[in-house]
Amino acid sequence: MGRPRLDQREPNEHLAQWQAQVSMSNAALARAVTKRARAQGHRGISPDESSVRRWRAGETPRHPVPQLIAETISERAGTTLSPADLGFPDLLPTAQGSGLSWLPGTSVQALLHLTRSEVMRTHTRNSDSASRVQKGSALLAPLQQWATTEPSPAAVPAGRTGGQVGAAEVEGIRAVTAMYRDVDNRHGGAHSRKAVVAQLNEAASLLHTCTYTERTGRDLLSAVADLGSVAGWMSFDAGHHTSAQKLFITSLHAAAEAGDKALGAHILQCMARQMSHLERYEDALALVDLAQYGARRRLSPATSSMLASLEARFQAILGNLTDSETAAGRAEDAFTGIVPGNEPAHMMFFDTAELSATIGVAHQIAARNSEGTARARHAESGIRLIQQALDSRPAHRVRSKAFDHLALARTHLAAGEPEGARQETIHALNLFGTISSHRVGDRLTELHDEASPTPTARRPSTSENASHTPSDSRSPPAVV
């Protein structure tokens, strides 16, 4: 049922104390954990009285039993406890699962632990963590609950020594988030990734140590979640995929706890882009579908347009060209409803250029999946739209311009225009020399493979970018 703790074999006094406080015998705790495990679909977890005795003696049960124990005792005690509070190691999203608890307060502890470990970790550009990210049902099944999770009121903490937090501190975190987004757009994620992770740790510490009102608590948690999404995005751009996924998942939990469905949808689309980059296209489409469903009452026009345009791209990759064009039409329709100044800060990147580029890439992919006149039509549309995006990109969106040039090069190849592809590749290489982005390097490799006389057999992928509004009666998306 478990394995010995490697760091110590001392009795787990924390677990014993909490059992006594909530008046749960060993047998009662074992029964309650088994019942909770069954309810969550863990059929192989059936602890008995002797299992609990071993836990109290210092044994750490396997994942996800520590979290099940914490949830069981938390429910009985009427307060939020983490596995660490009960003498077990902190439970975080790991390469073995994304099953972070949706209990209130869990995301704060996870963010603190995760950012501390990330700041201390040494990475290299050549490290390949892509094989360790969660995929398929292991990733998607635990995230389904996001769609129905209700916000958790942040009660005013008592007895904390970190001081009072107000609107000024929240706005300060948002300003820092905007600054790092700009740095990421101009220079790529690698240069400042550790800095934003360290800043995230400081921000999460406010939630853990300070006093605040319920309204400020939710605003603070939302601001921290948004900063976490930037840390995840920079990690993704730098090629640190497992770190990025952990940050995305934990930030999604924080956004859910804050009741910020719109931000949650944004984080899910970031995760979808990562899955597409790693050629997990069904997972990418499922994440977009989850974002559309879970935030269906909170989607702004820009968010709806962004999600539909991503859907168009992923459908094209999967060869569903009719569905791709339908989604592109929804994206364009939703975009007309945008009112300047009414969109959340995390959606400021989604402008005419971004919409044109995303749909243009969908046409580029469709061209590669088509023949004859259909191929020519999609290639022509792709070149026109991506060129429009490139012409209207703001000057600071350097990495986006590099992706646009690469997308144009690949579209010229699909159209049988090697000279056009060569020129666009030169432009992309010039910009690549000014930024540090693992993703741009990956796109250059893909372009090289496509241009080779004997191209590497692989599915078409995407260049950089992130709906329809499903009816409220629609069921949650199925796990792919």
N, C-alpha and C positions, 0 to 999 in steps of 0.2 A: 504493500500500500504506500510505501514511502522509501526514502533513502536517508542515510545518516547525514547529519549536518557536518560539513567539512570543517567549519570554523570553530565549532564547539559542540560538546556533548553534555553541557550543563542542563539541568532541568529548566523547562520553559515556565518560569514563574508568571510571566504576563498572561499566558493562556489560562493557567490555574486561577489566577486572581479574577479574571473576567468571568470564568465559569462560576466562581463563587458569587460574584456580584449579581449575575443574572439567574442564579440558582438553577444551573444546568448540570446534571450529572454526566458522567462520561457516556453512559448509554443514551441519554437524551440528546446529547450533542451529536453522537454518531447517527442516530435516527434522523435528526433534523438536517444534517449535512447530506445524508443519502436522499432524503425527500427533495431538497433543493437541487441536487445534482440531476435527479430524474426530471425535474421540471425544466431544467436547462438543456436536456438532451444528452447528459453525460451518463450513459448506461453502464459504463464499466467502473463507476465509483460507488463502493458499498462499504464504508468503514463500519467497524463494530467497536464495542467497548474497549477491546485490547488495542485497537488502532489509536484511540484517543489517549490511552495510557502511554503509548509510545511517543505521541506528539508531546505530551506533558513531560516526558523524560528527555526531550531534546531532539527528536527526529523531525525533519521537515518533509511533509508529504509532497507528492508530485503535483505539478500544475494540472488543473486549476484548484486543487483542494484548499490551499491556504486562503484563496479569495472566497471560496464557498464558506469556509469557517468564519471569516471576517463578516461576510454578509449575514450569516445566521445569527451570530452574536450581536451584530449591529442592530438587527431587527428586534431582538429581545431587549437590548439595552436602551433603544430609542435614541441612539447617537451613531455617528459614522466612525467606524474603525477600519483601519487598514491592516493588511497582514503583518506589517511591521509593529503595529500597536499590540498585536497578539504574540509577538516574539518570533515571527516568521520574516524572511526576506521580503522586501517590497515587490509587489506584483506589477510588472510593466509590460507593455507590448514587446514581445520578443520574436526571435526567428521561429519560435515554436507556436506562436499564436498571437492573435490581436484581441484576445478576450479581456481587455481592461474592464473592470466593473463600471456599471453606469450609476453606482451609488453617488450621492452628493459628496463632494470633497475629495473624491478619488483622484480627479485630474490634477489638483494642486500638488498632492504628494508625488504623483507621477512626473509632473513637469519639473519639480525640484530635483528629484533623483536623476531624471534623464539629462537635464542640463548640466548637472554637476559632472556626470560621467562623460558627457560629450566634450566639455571644455578640457578635460584631462586626457582625452583620447588622441593618439597620434594617427593621422591619416596620410595617405599618399595618393596622388592622382592616379596611380596605376592599380590601387586596390579595387578588387572587383567584388562588391557586395551584392550585386544584382541577383546572384543565385540564392541568396538568403532571405529575400523579401517574401512576404506572404502573398499567396496567389489563390485564385479560385475560391472555393467555399471556406477555406481557412481564413481568408481575408474578409470575404463578403458576409458570411453568416453572422459573426458578432456585430457587424455594423448595421444590420437590419433594424436593431432596436433604436437607432438614432432617429428614425422617422417618427417614432411614437413617444420618445422620451420627453417628459414635461420639465420645464425649468424648475430648479430647486432654489427656493428663497434663501438668500444668504443671511442667516441670522447674525445679529451683532455679536461678535466674539467678545468674551469677557476675560479679563486677566491677562491680556496680551501686552507686550512691552514695546512693540514696534511703532507706537504712535497712531494718530488718527489719519486715515486716508480720505481724501475728498475728490471733488471734480478736477482739481488742478493736477493731481497725480495721474488720474486717468488720461487727461488730455496730454500730459507729458509722454505717456507710453504710446499714445496714438501718433504723436509727432515723431517719436523715435522710429516707429513702424514705417511711417511715410518716408523718412530719411533713408532707411535701409532698403525699401522698395526702389527708391531712386538709384541708390548705389548698385543694386542688383541689375537694374535695367541698363545702366551705363557700362558696368565693368564685369558683369557675371557674378556668380555666387561664390566662387572659391576664395576671393580676396577677403571678404568680410564675414564668412560663415561663422567662424568661432566668435567673432565680436557680437553678432546678433544672438547667438546661443547664450553667451554670458549675460547679455542684456535681458534675455528671457528669464534667466535664473533670478536676476534681481527683481524683475517684475512679479514673478511667481512668489517670491519671498514676501512681498507686500500682502498677498492673499493669506499667507501662512502666519504672519507675525503681527499684523496690524488690525486696528479696529475700524469699522466702517458701517454705514447704514446698509439696509437691504438693497436700496436702489443703487448705491455706489458699489456694493459688492457685485451686483450683476454687471454693471458697466465695466468694472475692473476686470472681472473674469472674461468678458467679451474682448476687451482690449488685449489681455494677455493671450487669449486664443488667436487673435489676429496676428500678433507678433510671432506666436508659435508657427503660424502658417508660413510666414516669411522665412523663419529659420528652417522649416522643412523644405521650402522651395529652394533656398540657397544650397542646402545639402543635396537635394536632387540635382541641381544644376552642376554641382561639383562632383557628381558621380558617387556620392555616399548614400546608396539607396536604402539600406536598412535603417540608417539614422534618420533619413528623410521620412520613411514610412512611420517610424515610431513617433516622430514629432507631429506628423499629420494626424495620426490616430489619437494621440493625447490631446491635441488642439481641438479635434472634433468633439471629444468628450467635454472639454471645457466650454466650447460654444454651446453644446446641448444643455449643459448645466446652467449657462447664462440665459437660455431661452432664445438664443440668436440663430434662428433657422437659416436666415439669409447667409450668414457667415459660414454655417455648417455646409450649406450647398457649395460655397466657394472652396472650402477645404476639400470636399469630395471631388470637385472638378480638378483640383491640383493633383489629387491621388489618381484620378482617371488619366491625366496626362502622363504621370509616371508609369502607369501600367501600359499605356500605349507605347511609350518609349522603350519599354522592356518587352514589347511585342506580345503583350497579354491583352489582346484587343477585346475579347469577350468580357474580361474583367473591367476594362475601361468603360465599355458601353453600359455594363451593369451599374457601375458607380455613378455615371451620369443619370441613369434611370432612377437610382436611389435619391440623388440630389433633387431631381425634378419632382419625385413623389413626396419626399419628406418635407420640402419647403414649398409645396404647391400653393399654399395660402400666403406665402411671404415673398414670392419671387418678384423682383423688380423687372421692368422691361429689359434692362441691360442683362440681368442674370438669366432671364428666360431666353434672350437672344443668344447669349454665350453658350448656354447648355445645348440649345438646339443646333448651333453651328458645330459644336463638338460632336453631337450625335451624327450630324451629316458626315463628318470626317471619318468617324469610326465605322459607320455603316458602309461607307465607300471602301474602307480597308477590308471589310468582311465580304465585299462583293455584292452588297445589297444596294444597287445603284438607284433603284426607284425609291426606296426608303431614304436614301441619302438626299436625293433631290427634294423630297417632301419635307425633310427636316430643314434643309437649307431655306426653303420657302417660309417655314415658320420662323426661322431666325431673322430673316429680312423683315417679315411682318412685325415681329416683336420689337425690332430695333426702331421702328418708326414711332413707337410709344415712349421713347426715352425723353425725359424732361431734364435738361441740364441743371445740375445742382441738387437733384432729388435722389441720386444714386449713392449708395454707401461708398466709403473711401476705398474699400478693397476692389470696387468695380471701376475705378477711374481709368484703368488700363484698357477697358473694352470700348474702343472707339470705332470709327468708320474703318480705319486701317486694319484693326484686329479682326473685325467681321469679314472684310474683304479677303484678308489673308487666309482665314480659316476655311471659308467656303471655296476660295481659290485652290487651296491644297486638296479639298475634297474632289474638285474637278481634276486636279493633277492625278490623283490616285485613280479616279474613275477612268481617265484616259488610258492608264496603264492596264486597266482591267477590261478595256473595250477594244474593238477592232473597227476598221473602215471609217465610215463617216461619223460614227459615234465617238470614236477615238479622236478624230480631228476636232469635233465640236467641243468635247470636254477639254482638250488641250488649249484650244483658242480661248475658251472661257477662263481656264486657269491662268493663262498668261495675262489676260486682261485684268482679272481681279487682283492677282498678286502684284502686278505692276502698279495698280491703283493704290494698293496698300503701301508699297514701297515709296511712292511719290508723296503720300500723306503722313508718313510716320514722323512723329516729333523727333527732333535731333537727338534727344537723350536716350531714345530707345535703340541703342546701338546693337544689342544682341538680336533684337527683333529684325533689324535691317539685315543682319547676317543671315538669319533664317529665311527672310524674304528672298535674298539673292540665291540661296541654296534651293529654295522651292522653285524659283524661276528656272534655275539650271536643270532641275529634274523634269520640269514641265517641257522645256525645250527638247530634252532627250526623248520624252514621250512623243513629242511632235515630229521627231526625226530631224531636229535642227541642232547638230553638234556645235556649230560655231556660236550660236546663242548660248548654249550651255557652257562653253568654254569661257566666254566673257563674263557671265554671271558668277562662275566659280572664282575667277580672278578677284572680282569685287568682294565675294564672301571671304576669301583668304586674306585680303587686306584688312577687313574688319576683324577677322579672327585673331590677327596679331595684336589687337588693342584690348581684347577681353580675355577672361579666363572662364571658359564654359565647357564642361565635359560634354554636354549635350550637342553643342555645335561641332565638336570634334567627332562625335558619333555620326552626325549627319554628313559630314565630309566623307567619312568612311563609307557610308551607304551610297553616296553619290559616286565615289570611286568604283564601288562594286557594280553599280548600274552601268557606268560608262565603259567598264572593262569589256574586251571582246568576248570573254567567257565569264560573265557576271556570276557572282556568288548567288546561289539559289536562296532567296529569302523573300518574304512578303514585303510589299511597299510599306513604308512607315510614314511619319509625319514631320512637319517642321513645327516651330514653336507656335503655340496658342492654347485657351479655355473659352425657346423650348416651348417646347409646347408646355402649356400648363395642364397637367392631367386633371381629370375631374376628381372631386373629393371622394367619389365612391370607388375609385380605382384601388385595386389591391396593391400591397407593397410589391416591388419588383422581385422576381424570383432570383435566387442565387444561381449564377451560372457555374 
